[in-house]
């Protein structure tokens, strides 16, 4: 059993840290957070340096690396800045659906644009009336000659107003029993007639990322835009979740580390009652708890990524990684605010923003309750 990154992975990790340290300017982050603006220049520079889509094949502008290398970058970016980091690492969200299941034509057309920083991607899964339940959908796709005719509404779509395309879950067989056997995954380009987006409104965190409602009104796309096989969309998305939840775990891990780093630096400098705050045992115990939680989150997140790269799909492990890392991010960021006291509540000291950005990791890509359902199902198994 080896608990050491190899030389190449360490170099990737170092490069990601150095890039983030040099580019993720604090004042810029505060401004972009206030204006809810996507960090376009940083995203494009990250793509130019090969940080986007490292797990894509080389023929599609990737580096043929694994999920582990991808999450090392995510962790490093989010440690340096929770909001910029999150926006950059999720710029390619759901493009893996095309990479894992799409035709060669779809891969060749869309993956290079994502990896090269020319296009954001999005997954259009969640619906207003169904939330976490993706087993039945109101969005429909009907075959009409050599086209799909799509109608429906999706909500809480990450990158919605900026994405170049949506990997869209549609009900293609209304008579299928159970209904999820009639779900297909179809790529819809954002500039197709009938596709409209609208911001869902102000939100707690991740202000640099658009979160949108996406409407499809008599949208026509080529039949060749089907991703994978007809009627297999539900299963394909579940497999995608096993990959994407590791990425969200890494996002949470980075946010936790970033909040911890800021709290640690503060208590080593700040004096109260004639002593450094770090010299008080209560502070030391808080730091010990925070550091332990982060290390445990890192271990299970790295393990989940390594396991996926070995070709093993383990929903229990990926759900554990996401659930625990997300909880760690929220708890560590909360404690960081507490250690900074009144300053922790102030925008200038950043930890309040890390806290706001941490919470979403317990919600998207399946709430913590959904993760518990997955874990419990695997633990209990079939009851005779």
C-alpha positions in Angstrom: 0.0 0.0 0.0 1.5 3.3 -1.1 0.3 6.7 0.3 2.6 8.8 -1.8 1.9 10.7 -5.0 4.3 9.9 -7.8 6.8 12.4 -9.3 4.5 13.6 -12.1 1.5 14.1 -9.7 3.7 16.1 -7.3 4.8 18.3 -10.2 1.2 18.8 -11.3 0.2 19.7 -7.7 3.1 22.2 -7.4 2.3 23.8 -10.8 -1.3 24.2 -9.8 -0.4 25.8 -6.5 2.1 28.2 -8.1 -0.4 29.2 -10.8 -3.2 29.8 -8.3 -0.8 31.8 -6.0 0.3 34.0 -8.9 -3.1 34.5 -10.6 -5.8 34.4 -7.9 -5.4 37.9 -6.6 -7.3 38.6 -3.4 -8.6 42.0 -4.4 -9.7 40.7 -7.7 -11.5 37.8 -6.0 -13.3 40.2 -3.7 -14.4 42.4 -6.7 -15.5 39.5 -8.8 -17.5 38.1 -5.8 -19.2 41.4 -5.4 -20.0 41.8 -9.1 -20.9 38.1 -9.6 -18.5 38.0 -12.6 -16.9 34.8 -14.0 -13.1 35.0 -13.9 -12.8 34.7 -17.7 -9.1 35.7 -18.1 -7.9 33.4 -15.3 -10.0 30.5 -16.8 -8.5 31.0 -20.2 -5.0 31.2 -18.9 -5.5 28.0 -16.9 -6.7 26.4 -20.1 -3.7 27.7 -22.0 -1.4 26.1 -19.4 -3.2 22.7 -19.6 -5.1 22.8 -16.3 -8.5 22.3 -17.8 -9.4 18.8 -19.0 -6.2 17.1 -18.0 -8.1 13.8 -17.9 -9.2 14.2 -21.5 -7.4 12.1 -24.2 -4.5 13.9 -25.9 -6.4 13.9 -29.2 -9.0 16.1 -27.6 -6.5 18.6 -26.2 -6.2 16.8 -22.9 -3.2 15.2 -21.2 -4.5 11.6 -20.9 -4.2 11.8 -17.1 -6.6 10.5 -14.5 -9.2 11.8 -12.1 -6.6 11.9 -9.4 -4.5 14.4 -11.3 -7.7 16.5 -12.1 -8.7 16.7 -8.4 -5.2 17.6 -7.3 -5.6 20.7 -9.5 -9.1 21.3 -8.0 -7.8 21.1 -4.5 -4.9 23.5 -5.1 -7.1 26.0 -6.9 -9.8 26.0 -4.2 -7.2 26.2 -1.4 -5.9 29.5 -2.8 -9.4 30.9 -3.4 -12.7 29.2 -2.9 -14.6 31.2 -5.4 -12.2 31.6 -8.3 -11.0 28.0 -7.8 -14.6 26.6 -7.9 -15.4 28.6 -11.0 -12.4 27.5 -12.9 -12.5 23.8 -12.0 -16.2 23.5 -12.8 -15.9 25.3 -16.2 -15.8 21.8 -17.8 -18.6 20.4 -15.7 -20.5 17.5 -17.4 -18.1 17.4 -20.4 -17.1 14.0 -19.0 -20.5 12.7 -20.2 -19.3 13.4 -23.8 -15.9 12.0 -23.1 -17.1 8.8 -21.5 -20.2 8.0 -23.7 -20.3 10.4 -26.7 -19.6 9.5 -30.3 -16.2 10.4 -31.8 -17.9 13.2 -33.7 -19.2 14.8 -30.5 -15.9 14.3 -28.7 -13.9 15.9 -31.6 -16.2 18.9 -31.8 -16.7 19.8 -28.2 -14.0 18.4 -25.9 -11.1 20.5 -27.4 -13.1 23.7 -27.1 -13.7 22.9 -23.4 -10.0 22.0 -22.7 -8.7 25.0 -24.6 -10.8 27.5 -22.7 -13.1 28.4 -25.6 -16.3 27.0 -24.2 -17.9 26.2 -20.9 -20.0 23.1 -20.5 -23.0 22.2 -18.4 -25.2 19.3 -17.2 -28.9 19.9 -17.5 -30.3 17.3 -15.1 -32.3 18.9 -12.3 -35.9 20.0 -12.9 -38.1 22.4 -10.9 -40.7 19.7 -10.0 -38.3 16.9 -9.3 -35.2 18.2 -7.5 -32.9 15.3 -6.5 -35.2 12.8 -8.2 -33.9 12.2 -11.7 -35.7 8.9 -12.2 -38.6 10.6 -14.0 -38.6 13.8 -16.1 -40.9 16.3 -17.5 -38.4 17.3 -20.2 -39.2 15.3 -23.3 -37.3 14.5 -26.6 -39.3 13.1 -29.5 -37.8 11.7 -32.6 -38.8 13.7 -35.7 -37.0 12.2 -38.7 -33.2 12.8 -38.2 -33.8 15.2 -35.3 -34.8 15.3 -31.7 -37.6 17.8 -30.7 -37.0 18.8 -27.1 -39.3 20.6 -24.7 -38.9 21.2 -21.0 -37.3 23.2 -18.2 -34.2 22.5 -16.1 -33.1 24.5 -13.0 -30.1 25.1 -10.8 -27.8 24.6 -13.8 -24.2 25.4 -13.1 -22.7 27.5 -15.9 -26.1 27.8 -17.4 -25.9 31.3 -18.9 -22.3 30.9 -20.1 -22.2 27.3 -21.3 -21.7 26.4 -25.0 -23.7 23.2 -24.6 -25.8 21.2 -22.2 -25.7 17.5 -21.6 -29.4 17.2 -21.2 -31.5 14.4 -19.6 -34.7 13.8 -21.6 -37.6 11.4 -21.4 -37.4 9.7 -24.8 -39.8 6.8 -24.0 -42.9 7.9 -22.1 -44.1 4.3 -21.8 -41.0 2.8 -20.2 -41.4 1.0 -16.9 -39.9 2.1 -14.7 -39.7 5.5 -16.2 -35.9 5.9 -15.9 -35.4 3.2 -18.5 -36.8 5.7 -21.0 -34.3 8.5 -20.2 -31.7 9.5 -22.7 -28.8 12.0 -22.6 -28.7 14.5 -25.5 -26.3 17.3 -26.3 -28.0 20.6 -26.9 -26.0 23.5 -28.1 -26.8 26.7 -26.2 -27.3 28.8 -29.4 -30.0 26.6 -30.8 -33.3 28.3 -31.5 -35.7 27.8 -28.6 -33.0 27.5 -25.9 -33.3 30.3 -23.3 -31.6 30.8 -19.9 -32.4 33.0 -16.9 -30.5 33.5 -13.7 -32.2 31.8 -10.7 -31.4 34.8 -8.5 -29.1 35.9 -5.8 -27.5 33.0 -3.9 -25.4 32.4 -0.8 -22.0 31.6 -2.4 -20.1 30.7 -5.6 -21.0 34.2 -6.9 -18.6 33.9 -9.9 -20.6 31.0 -11.4 -23.9 31.4 -13.1 -26.7 29.2 -11.7 -29.6 29.2 -14.1 -32.9 28.0 -15.3 -32.7 26.6 -18.8 -35.8 26.3 -21.0 -36.2 24.2 -24.1 -39.1 25.3 -26.4 -39.4 23.1 -29.5 -35.6 22.9 -29.7 -34.4 20.8 -32.6 -31.0 19.0 -32.5 -29.6 16.3 -34.8 -30.3 12.7 -33.9 -26.5 12.3 -33.8 -26.4 14.5 -30.7 -27.6 11.5 -28.7 -24.9 10.8 -26.1 -24.3 7.1 -25.7 -27.3 4.8 -26.2 -31.0 5.7 -26.3 -32.7 4.8 -23.0 -29.4 4.6 -21.1 -29.1 8.2 -20.0 -30.1 7.6 -16.4 -27.3 5.0 -16.0 -24.8 7.2 -17.8 -25.5 10.1 -15.5 -25.2 7.9 -12.4 -21.8 6.8 -13.6 -20.9 10.5 -14.3 -21.9 11.3 -10.7 -19.4 8.8 -9.5 -16.7 10.9 -11.2 -18.1 14.3 -10.5 -18.7 13.7 -6.8 -15.0 13.1 -6.4 -14.4 16.5 -8.0 -16.8 18.2 -5.6 -15.1 16.4 -2.7 -11.8 17.9 -3.9 -13.5 21.3 -4.2 -14.7 21.0 -0.6 -11.3 19.7 0.5 -9.5 22.7 -1.0 -12.0 25.1 0.6 -11.5 23.5 4.0 -7.7 23.7 3.6 -7.9 27.4 2.5 -10.0 28.4 5.5 -7.8 26.5 7.9 -4.6 28.1 6.4 -6.0 31.6 7.0 -7.2 30.8 10.5 -3.8 29.3 11.4 -1.9 32.3 10.1 -4.2 34.6 12.1 -4.0 32.9 15.5 -0.2 32.7 15.2 -0.1 36.5 14.8 -3.0 37.8 16.8 -2.5 38.6 20.5 -5.1 38.5 23.3 -4.5 38.9 27.0 -0.8 39.3 26.4 -0.4 36.0 24.5 -0.7 34.7 20.9 -4.1 33.2 20.4 -2.3 30.0 19.2 -0.8 29.6 22.7 -4.2 29.0 24.3 -5.1 25.3 24.6 -8.6 25.8 23.4 -7.3 27.2 20.2 -4.8 24.4 19.8 -7.6 21.8 20.3 -9.7 23.6 17.6 -6.8 23.5 15.2 -6.1 19.9 16.0 -9.7 18.9 15.2 -9.7 20.9 12.0 -6.4 19.5 10.8 -7.6 15.9 11.5 -10.8 16.4 9.6 -9.0 17.8 6.6 -6.5 14.9 6.6 -9.3 12.3 6.7 -11.2 14.1 3.9 -8.0 14.2 1.8 -7.4 10.4 2.3 -10.9 9.4 1.3 -11.0 11.8 -1.6 -7.7 10.6 -3.0 -8.7 7.0 -2.5 -11.9 7.6 -4.4 -10.1 9.2 -7.3 -7.4 6.5 -7.4 -10.1 3.8 -7.3 -11.9 5.4 -10.2 -8.7 5.5 -12.2 -8.3 1.8 -11.6 -11.5 1.3 -13.6 -13.7 0.6 -10.6 -17.1 2.2 -10.1 -17.9 2.4 -6.4 -20.8 4.7 -5.6 -20.5 4.0 -1.9 -16.9 5.3 -1.8 -17.5 8.4 -4.0 -20.6 9.3 -1.9 -18.5 8.9 1.3 -15.8 11.1 -0.1 -18.3 13.9 -1.1 -20.4 13.7 2.0 -17.4 13.8 4.4 -15.4 16.3 2.5 -18.3 18.7 2.2 -19.2 18.4 5.9 -15.5 19.1 6.7 -15.5 22.2 4.5 -18.5 23.6 6.3 -17.3 22.7 9.8 -13.7 24.0 9.2 -14.8 27.2 7.6 -17.3 27.8 10.4 -14.5 27.2 13.0 -12.2 29.5 11.1 -14.7 32.3 11.4 -14.9 31.6 15.1 -11.2 31.7 15.6 -11.0 35.1 13.8 -13.9 36.4 15.9 -15.3 39.7 14.6 -12.7 39.8 11.9 -13.9 36.4 10.6 -17.3 38.0 9.8 -15.6 40.7 7.7 -15.3 40.3 3.9 -11.7 41.5 3.9 -10.5 38.4 5.9 -11.9 35.9 3.3 -13.0 33.1 5.7 -16.7 34.3 5.6 -16.6 33.8 1.8 -15.0 30.4 2.1 -17.8 29.5 4.5 -20.4 30.7 2.0 -18.7 28.8 -0.8 -18.4 25.6 1.3 -22.1 25.1 1.8 -22.9 24.4 -1.8 -20.7 21.3 -1.7 -23.3 19.7 0.6 -26.1 20.4 -1.9 -25.1 20.0 -5.6 -24.2 16.7 -7.2 -26.6 15.1 -4.7 -27.4 16.5 -1.3 -25.8 14.9 1.8 -29.0 13.0 2.3 -28.8 11.5 -1.2 -25.2 10.5 -0.4 -26.4 8.8 2.8 -29.0 6.9 0.9 -26.4 5.6 -1.5 -24.0 4.6 1.2 -26.8 2.9 3.3 -28.0 1.0 0.2 -24.5 -0.4 -0.4 -24.0 -1.2 3.3 -27.3 -2.9 3.8 -27.6 -4.6 0.5 -30.6 -6.6 -0.5 -32.9 -7.6 2.4 -34.4 -11.1 1.9 
